Amino acid sequence: MSVFANIKKGRCVEVHALDIAYEDDPFENKVNLSKVTYRNEKGEIWVFPVVRQAEKAILDENDHTACSSAFGSEKFYKIATKLFLGSDSQALHEKRVLSFQTISGSCSLRLSAELLCQKLGCKIFYVSSPTWENHILVFKNAGFEEFRRYRYWNPITRRLDFEGMMEDLENAPAGSVVILQPSAHNPTGCDPTHEQWARIADVLKSRKLFPVIDCAYQGLVTGEVEKDLWAVRYFIAKPTALVSSYASPTPQNPTSHGARIVAHILSSPTLMQEWKDSLKKISARVIEMRLAFRTALERCGCPGKWDHITSQNGLTCYTGLTEQQCINLICQYHIYILKSGRMNISCLNYSNLDYVVKCIHETVTKIPY
Ligand SMILES: Cc1ncc(COP(=O)(O)O)c(C=O)c1O
Protein backbone atom coordinates (compact mmCIF):
# COMPACT_ATOMS: atom_id res chain seq x y z
CA MET A 1 0.00 0.00 0.00
CA SER A 2 1.25 3.49 -0.78
CA VAL A 3 2.60 5.48 2.19
CA PHE A 4 0.26 8.27 1.06
CA ALA A 5 -2.87 6.08 1.12
CA ASN A 6 -4.11 7.19 4.56
CA ILE A 7 -3.78 10.90 4.00
CA LYS A 8 -7.23 12.44 4.27
CA LYS A 9 -8.18 14.58 1.30
CA GLY A 10 -8.55 18.26 2.27
CA ARG A 11 -11.78 20.17 1.79
CA CYS A 12 -12.04 21.75 -1.67
CA VAL A 13 -11.84 25.55 -1.47
CA GLU A 14 -15.32 26.92 -2.23
CA VAL A 15 -14.28 29.10 -5.22
CA HIS A 16 -12.54 26.14 -6.84
CA ALA A 17 -15.51 23.84 -6.21
CA LEU A 18 -17.78 26.43 -7.86
CA ASP A 19 -15.38 26.74 -10.78
CA ILE A 20 -15.50 22.99 -11.38
CA ALA A 21 -19.30 22.89 -11.10
CA TYR A 22 -19.58 25.85 -13.48
CA GLU A 23 -17.31 24.24 -16.08
CA ASP A 24 -19.33 20.99 -15.91
CA ASP A 25 -22.68 22.79 -16.24
CA PRO A 26 -24.09 22.49 -19.82
CA PHE A 27 -26.67 25.30 -19.27
CA GLU A 28 -26.24 27.95 -21.97
CA ASN A 29 -26.85 31.06 -19.84
CA LYS A 30 -24.80 30.00 -16.83
CA VAL A 31 -22.91 32.78 -15.04
CA ASN A 32 -19.91 32.48 -12.74
CA LEU A 33 -19.83 35.39 -10.29
CA SER A 34 -17.33 33.76 -7.96
CA LYS A 35 -14.11 34.28 -9.94
CA VAL A 36 -11.29 35.86 -7.95
CA THR A 37 -9.51 38.04 -10.50
CA TYR A 38 -10.63 40.85 -12.81
CA ARG A 39 -12.66 39.96 -15.93
CA ASN A 40 -13.24 42.30 -18.86
CA GLU A 41 -16.61 43.11 -20.51
CA LYS A 42 -16.41 39.82 -22.44
CA GLY A 43 -15.87 37.84 -19.23
CA GLU A 44 -12.23 37.14 -20.10
CA ILE A 45 -9.10 37.44 -17.98
CA TRP A 46 -7.48 40.65 -19.13
CA VAL A 47 -3.70 40.95 -19.32
CA PHE A 48 -2.58 44.57 -19.26
CA PRO A 49 -1.21 45.49 -22.73
CA VAL A 50 1.83 47.03 -21.05
CA VAL A 51 2.64 43.64 -19.52
CA ARG A 52 2.68 42.06 -22.97
CA GLN A 53 5.02 44.85 -24.13
CA ALA A 54 7.35 44.37 -21.15
CA GLU A 55 7.40 40.60 -21.69
CA LYS A 56 8.68 41.07 -25.24
CA ALA A 57 11.31 43.58 -24.09
CA ILE A 58 12.76 41.39 -21.33
CA LEU A 59 13.06 38.44 -23.69
CA ASP A 60 15.77 40.43 -25.50
CA GLU A 61 17.51 41.56 -22.30
CA ASN A 62 19.06 38.17 -21.52
CA ASP A 63 19.63 39.30 -17.92
CA HIS A 64 20.50 36.34 -15.69
CA THR A 65 21.29 38.45 -12.63
CA ALA A 66 17.67 39.56 -12.16
CA CYS A 67 16.97 37.29 -9.18
CA SER A 68 20.38 36.78 -7.71
CA SER A 69 19.73 36.75 -3.96
CA ALA A 70 17.42 35.12 -1.44
CA PHE A 71 15.67 38.49 -1.15
CA GLY A 72 14.61 38.25 -4.81
CA SER A 73 15.18 40.85 -7.49
CA GLU A 74 16.64 43.99 -5.90
CA LYS A 75 15.59 46.13 -8.85
CA PHE A 76 12.01 44.91 -8.41
CA TYR A 77 11.61 45.35 -4.67
CA LYS A 78 13.35 48.73 -4.58
CA ILE A 79 11.14 50.19 -7.27
CA ALA A 80 7.99 48.51 -5.92
CA THR A 81 8.70 49.87 -2.42
CA LYS A 82 9.04 53.38 -3.85
CA LEU A 83 5.69 53.02 -5.58
CA PHE A 84 4.17 51.62 -2.40
CA LEU A 85 5.44 54.24 0.05
CA GLY A 86 6.03 57.19 -2.30
CA SER A 87 9.52 58.35 -3.33
CA ASP A 88 9.36 61.18 -0.74
CA SER A 89 8.67 58.75 2.10
CA GLN A 90 10.38 59.80 5.34
CA ALA A 91 10.62 56.15 6.38
CA LEU A 92 12.58 55.36 3.21
CA HIS A 93 14.98 58.28 3.74
CA GLU A 94 15.53 57.27 7.37
CA LYS A 95 16.20 53.69 6.22
CA ARG A 96 13.43 52.27 8.41
CA VAL A 97 12.13 50.00 5.63
CA LEU A 98 13.15 46.44 4.79
CA SER A 99 11.79 45.01 1.54
CA PHE A 100 12.10 41.73 -0.27
CA GLN A 101 10.33 39.73 -2.93
CA THR A 102 8.24 36.67 -2.13
CA ILE A 103 6.44 34.30 -4.43
CA SER A 104 2.95 35.74 -3.83
CA GLY A 105 0.75 37.77 -1.52
CA SER A 106 0.02 34.66 0.57
CA CYS A 107 3.72 33.94 0.93
CA SER A 108 4.48 37.47 2.11
CA LEU A 109 1.70 37.07 4.69
CA ARG A 110 3.19 33.77 5.81
CA LEU A 111 6.64 35.35 6.26
CA SER A 112 5.10 38.28 8.15
CA ALA A 113 3.27 35.82 10.39
CA GLU A 114 6.41 33.77 11.06
CA LEU A 115 8.40 36.89 11.90
CA LEU A 116 5.76 38.11 14.34
CA CYS A 117 5.07 34.76 15.94
CA GLN A 118 8.43 33.02 15.95
CA LYS A 119 10.79 36.00 16.37
CA LEU A 120 8.68 38.53 18.29
CA GLY A 121 6.65 36.02 20.30
CA CYS A 122 3.20 37.34 19.31
CA LYS A 123 0.49 34.79 20.19
CA ILE A 124 -2.88 36.21 19.15
CA PHE A 125 -3.94 37.59 15.79
CA TYR A 126 -7.11 39.45 14.86
CA VAL A 127 -8.92 39.32 11.52
CA SER A 128 -11.94 41.27 10.36
CA SER A 129 -15.29 39.50 10.50
CA PRO A 130 -15.54 38.39 7.75
CA THR A 131 -12.12 38.21 6.16
CA TRP A 132 -10.36 36.55 3.24
CA GLU A 133 -10.31 33.00 4.65
CA ASN A 134 -6.63 32.37 3.83
CA HIS A 135 -5.62 34.92 6.47
CA ILE A 136 -6.70 32.51 9.18
CA LEU A 137 -5.02 29.43 7.67
CA VAL A 138 -1.77 31.21 6.89
CA PHE A 139 -1.40 32.77 10.34
CA LYS A 140 -2.47 29.62 12.21
CA ASN A 141 -0.01 27.50 10.24
CA ALA A 142 2.79 29.95 11.03
CA GLY A 143 2.36 29.03 14.72
CA PHE A 144 -0.06 31.55 16.24
CA GLU A 145 -1.89 30.08 19.23
CA GLU A 146 -5.17 31.91 18.90
CA PHE A 147 -7.17 33.98 16.47
CA ARG A 148 -10.00 36.38 17.17
CA ARG A 149 -12.30 38.38 14.96
CA TYR A 150 -12.98 42.10 15.19
CA ARG A 151 -16.39 43.29 14.02
CA TYR A 152 -16.34 44.71 10.49
CA TRP A 153 -19.49 43.99 8.44
CA ASN A 154 -22.85 44.99 9.81
CA PRO A 155 -25.44 42.77 8.07
CA ILE A 156 -28.30 45.10 9.01
CA THR A 157 -26.84 48.32 7.60
CA ARG A 158 -24.75 46.39 5.05
CA ARG A 159 -21.89 48.71 5.87
CA LEU A 160 -18.74 48.85 7.96
CA ASP A 161 -19.43 48.38 11.69
CA PHE A 162 -16.84 50.95 12.67
CA GLU A 163 -17.87 51.40 16.30
CA GLY A 164 -17.92 47.60 16.77
CA MET A 165 -14.46 47.38 15.22
CA MET A 166 -13.10 50.08 17.53
CA GLU A 167 -14.61 48.45 20.61
CA ASP A 168 -13.03 45.08 19.73
CA LEU A 169 -9.62 46.63 19.08
CA GLU A 170 -9.79 48.64 22.30
CA ASN A 171 -10.32 45.36 24.17
CA ALA A 172 -7.51 43.47 22.40
CA PRO A 173 -4.61 42.32 24.61
CA ALA A 174 -1.39 44.31 24.11
CA GLY A 175 0.97 42.62 21.64
CA SER A 176 -1.83 41.17 19.51
CA VAL A 177 -1.41 41.30 15.74
CA VAL A 178 -4.18 42.96 13.71
CA ILE A 179 -4.58 42.19 10.01
CA LEU A 180 -5.93 45.15 8.04
CA GLN A 181 -6.68 45.76 4.38
CA PRO A 182 -6.14 49.36 3.22
CA SER A 183 -8.48 49.39 0.20
CA ALA A 184 -11.10 47.25 -1.54
CA HIS A 185 -11.55 44.99 1.51
CA ASN A 186 -11.98 41.34 0.56
CA PRO A 187 -14.73 40.15 0.93
CA THR A 188 -16.95 43.10 1.95
CA GLY A 189 -15.73 45.93 -0.30
CA CYS A 190 -16.16 48.25 2.74
CA ASP A 191 -13.22 50.52 3.56
CA PRO A 192 -12.80 52.95 6.47
CA THR A 193 -12.69 56.69 5.70
CA HIS A 194 -9.49 58.69 6.28
CA GLU A 195 -10.83 59.91 9.63
CA GLN A 196 -11.63 56.35 10.63
CA TRP A 197 -8.14 55.16 9.62
CA ALA A 198 -6.69 57.87 11.87
CA ARG A 199 -8.76 56.54 14.78
CA ILE A 200 -7.69 52.97 14.00
CA ALA A 201 -4.01 54.04 14.01
CA ASP A 202 -4.53 55.76 17.39
CA VAL A 203 -6.09 52.72 19.01
CA LEU A 204 -3.39 50.41 17.66
CA LYS A 205 -0.74 52.67 19.10
CA SER A 206 -2.39 53.20 22.47
CA ARG A 207 -3.21 49.48 22.89
CA LYS A 208 0.28 48.42 21.62
CA LEU A 209 -1.19 46.31 18.81
CA PHE A 210 0.83 45.23 15.79
CA PRO A 211 -0.70 46.04 12.37
CA VAL A 212 -0.13 43.79 9.38
CA ILE A 213 -1.37 45.60 6.29
CA ASP A 214 -2.36 43.34 3.44
CA CYS A 215 -2.57 45.27 0.16
CA ALA A 216 -3.98 43.17 -2.63
CA TYR A 217 -6.07 45.62 -4.65
CA GLN A 218 -4.41 49.04 -4.64
CA GLY A 219 -5.51 51.03 -7.69
CA LEU A 220 -8.77 49.15 -8.14
CA VAL A 221 -10.84 51.54 -6.02
CA THR A 222 -10.07 54.98 -7.43
CA GLY A 223 -7.88 53.94 -10.36
CA GLU A 224 -4.96 55.65 -8.61
CA VAL A 225 -2.46 53.56 -6.69
CA GLU A 226 -1.33 56.47 -4.51
CA LYS A 227 -4.87 57.34 -3.42
CA ASP A 228 -5.70 53.73 -2.60
CA LEU A 229 -2.54 53.46 -0.51
CA TRP A 230 -3.50 56.44 1.67
CA ALA A 231 -3.90 54.34 4.81
CA VAL A 232 -0.51 52.63 4.36
CA ARG A 233 1.28 55.93 3.98
CA TYR A 234 -0.56 57.38 6.96
CA PHE A 235 0.47 54.42 9.13
CA ILE A 236 4.09 54.62 7.96
CA ALA A 237 4.21 58.34 8.69
CA LYS A 238 3.15 57.57 12.26
CA PRO A 239 6.04 55.81 13.95
CA THR A 240 4.09 52.56 14.29
CA ALA A 241 5.84 49.23 13.74
CA LEU A 242 4.32 47.74 10.63
CA VAL A 243 4.55 44.66 8.53
CA SER A 244 3.06 44.97 5.12
CA SER A 245 2.27 42.39 2.50
CA TYR A 246 1.89 43.77 -0.96
CA ALA A 247 0.55 42.01 -4.01
CA SER A 248 1.46 43.67 -7.27
CA PRO A 249 -1.62 44.56 -9.35
CA THR A 250 0.10 43.25 -12.46
CA PRO A 251 0.07 39.47 -12.93
CA GLN A 252 3.18 38.25 -11.22
CA ASN A 253 4.87 34.85 -11.11
CA PRO A 254 6.91 33.50 -8.23
CA THR A 255 10.03 33.46 -10.37
CA SER A 256 12.16 36.35 -11.57
CA HIS A 257 9.98 36.60 -14.69
CA GLY A 258 7.18 38.58 -13.01
CA ALA A 259 9.64 40.70 -11.03
CA ARG A 260 11.44 41.65 -14.23
CA ILE A 261 8.18 42.62 -15.92
CA VAL A 262 7.16 44.84 -13.01
CA ALA A 263 10.63 46.42 -12.72
CA HIS A 264 10.68 47.05 -16.47
CA ILE A 265 7.31 48.82 -16.37
CA LEU A 266 7.91 50.84 -13.22
CA SER A 267 11.32 52.08 -14.33
CA SER A 268 9.95 53.59 -17.54
CA PRO A 269 7.79 56.73 -17.09
CA THR A 270 5.97 55.96 -20.38
CA LEU A 271 5.17 52.35 -19.49
CA MET A 272 4.25 53.33 -15.93
CA GLN A 273 1.77 55.84 -17.34
CA GLU A 274 0.29 53.17 -19.64
CA TRP A 275 -0.12 50.85 -16.66
CA LYS A 276 -1.81 53.63 -14.66
CA ASP A 277 -4.14 54.37 -17.61
CA SER A 278 -5.15 50.69 -17.75
CA LEU A 279 -5.81 50.68 -14.00
CA LYS A 280 -8.07 53.72 -14.44
CA LYS A 281 -9.92 51.92 -17.23
CA ILE A 282 -10.62 48.77 -15.24
CA SER A 283 -11.55 50.58 -12.03
CA ALA A 284 -13.98 52.73 -14.07
CA ARG A 285 -15.59 49.57 -15.48
CA VAL A 286 -15.96 48.17 -11.96
CA ILE A 287 -17.67 51.39 -10.80
CA GLU A 288 -19.91 51.40 -13.89
CA MET A 289 -21.01 47.79 -13.31
CA ARG A 290 -21.77 48.50 -9.64
CA LEU A 291 -24.07 51.34 -10.67
CA ALA A 292 -25.70 49.30 -13.46
CA PHE A 293 -26.30 46.38 -11.05
CA ARG A 294 -27.82 48.56 -8.32
CA THR A 295 -29.96 50.51 -10.79
CA ALA A 296 -31.32 47.34 -12.42
CA LEU A 297 -32.17 45.78 -9.02
CA GLU A 298 -33.95 48.95 -7.88
CA ARG A 299 -35.75 49.45 -11.20
CA CYS A 300 -37.32 45.99 -11.13
CA GLY A 301 -38.43 46.47 -7.51
CA CYS A 302 -36.25 43.68 -6.13
CA PRO A 303 -37.09 43.45 -2.38
CA GLY A 304 -34.49 44.99 -0.07
CA LYS A 305 -32.14 47.98 -0.22
CA TRP A 306 -29.32 47.96 -2.77
CA ASP A 307 -27.44 51.21 -2.16
CA HIS A 308 -24.61 49.29 -0.48
CA ILE A 309 -23.64 47.95 -3.91
CA THR A 310 -22.35 51.38 -4.93
CA SER A 311 -20.96 52.34 -1.53
CA GLN A 312 -18.59 49.36 -1.59
CA ASN A 313 -15.21 49.42 -3.32
CA GLY A 314 -13.19 47.25 -5.66
CA LEU A 315 -13.84 43.85 -7.18
CA THR A 316 -15.57 42.09 -4.33
CA CYS A 317 -19.20 42.85 -3.73
CA TYR A 318 -20.91 41.63 -0.59
CA THR A 319 -24.47 41.39 -1.84
CA GLY A 320 -26.14 40.64 1.50
CA LEU A 321 -27.87 37.61 -0.07
CA THR A 322 -28.38 34.75 2.40
CA GLU A 323 -26.87 31.29 2.06
CA GLN A 324 -30.27 29.84 1.09
CA GLN A 325 -30.73 32.48 -1.59
CA CYS A 326 -27.24 31.81 -3.00
CA ILE A 327 -27.87 28.06 -3.10
CA ASN A 328 -31.09 28.73 -4.98
CA LEU A 329 -29.24 30.92 -7.49
CA ILE A 330 -26.81 28.09 -8.15
CA CYS A 331 -29.27 25.18 -8.23
CA GLN A 332 -32.18 26.79 -9.98
CA TYR A 333 -30.59 29.43 -12.18
CA HIS A 334 -27.00 28.24 -12.78
CA ILE A 335 -25.60 31.45 -11.27
CA TYR A 336 -22.48 30.53 -9.31
CA ILE A 337 -21.98 32.73 -6.24
CA LEU A 338 -20.27 32.10 -2.88
CA LYS A 339 -22.53 31.05 0.02
CA SER A 340 -21.58 34.23 1.88
CA GLY A 341 -23.18 36.26 -0.93
CA ARG A 342 -19.80 37.50 -2.12
CA MET A 343 -19.38 38.04 -5.84
CA ASN A 344 -16.82 39.58 -8.17
CA ILE A 345 -18.50 42.63 -9.68
CA SER A 346 -16.31 42.46 -12.82
CA CYS A 347 -17.96 39.11 -13.68
CA LEU A 348 -21.08 41.13 -14.51
CA ASN A 349 -21.36 42.55 -18.01
CA TYR A 350 -24.12 43.84 -20.27
CA SER A 351 -24.71 40.35 -21.69
CA ASN A 352 -25.48 38.70 -18.33
CA LEU A 353 -26.73 41.60 -16.18
CA ASP A 354 -30.46 41.32 -17.00
CA TYR A 355 -30.47 37.56 -16.42
CA VAL A 356 -28.63 37.85 -13.08
CA VAL A 357 -30.94 40.63 -11.85
CA LYS A 358 -34.10 38.74 -12.90
CA CYS A 359 -32.92 35.62 -11.06
CA ILE A 360 -31.97 37.55 -7.90
CA HIS A 361 -35.40 39.24 -8.00
CA GLU A 362 -37.21 35.88 -8.28
CA THR A 363 -35.01 34.30 -5.60
CA VAL A 364 -35.37 37.09 -3.05
CA THR A 365 -39.15 37.12 -3.62
CA LYS A 366 -39.40 33.35 -3.15
CA ILE A 367 -36.90 33.09 -0.25
CA PRO A 368 -37.18 36.24 1.87
CA TYR A 369 -34.34 37.35 4.20
C1 LIG B 1 -6.99 39.98 0.80
C2 LIG B 1 -6.00 39.25 -0.06
N1 LIG B 1 -4.72 39.19 0.33
C3 LIG B 1 -3.78 38.61 -0.44
C4 LIG B 1 -4.11 38.02 -1.64
C5 LIG B 1 -2.99 37.50 -2.51
O1 LIG B 1 -2.97 36.23 -2.77
P1 LIG B 1 -1.91 35.52 -3.75
O2 LIG B 1 -1.21 34.57 -2.84
O3 LIG B 1 -2.77 34.86 -4.74
O4 LIG B 1 -0.98 36.54 -4.32
C6 LIG B 1 -5.46 38.03 -2.07
C7 LIG B 1 -5.87 37.36 -3.33
O5 LIG B 1 -6.98 36.91 -3.49
C8 LIG B 1 -6.42 38.66 -1.27
O6 LIG B 1 -7.71 38.76 -1.64
The ligand as an ORCA input file, in Angstrom:
! r2SCAN-3c Opt
* xyz 0 1
  C      -6.988     39.978      0.799
  C      -6.004     39.254     -0.063
  N      -4.717     39.186      0.325
  C      -3.782     38.606     -0.443
  C      -4.115     38.022     -1.643
  C      -2.992     37.502     -2.511
  O      -2.973     36.227     -2.767
  P      -1.909     35.519     -3.746
  O      -1.208     34.570     -2.843
  O      -2.774     34.856     -4.743
  O      -0.978     36.542     -4.323
  C      -5.458     38.028     -2.075
  C      -5.872     37.364     -3.331
  O      -6.983     36.911     -3.486
  C      -6.422     38.660     -1.270
  O      -7.708     38.759     -1.645
*
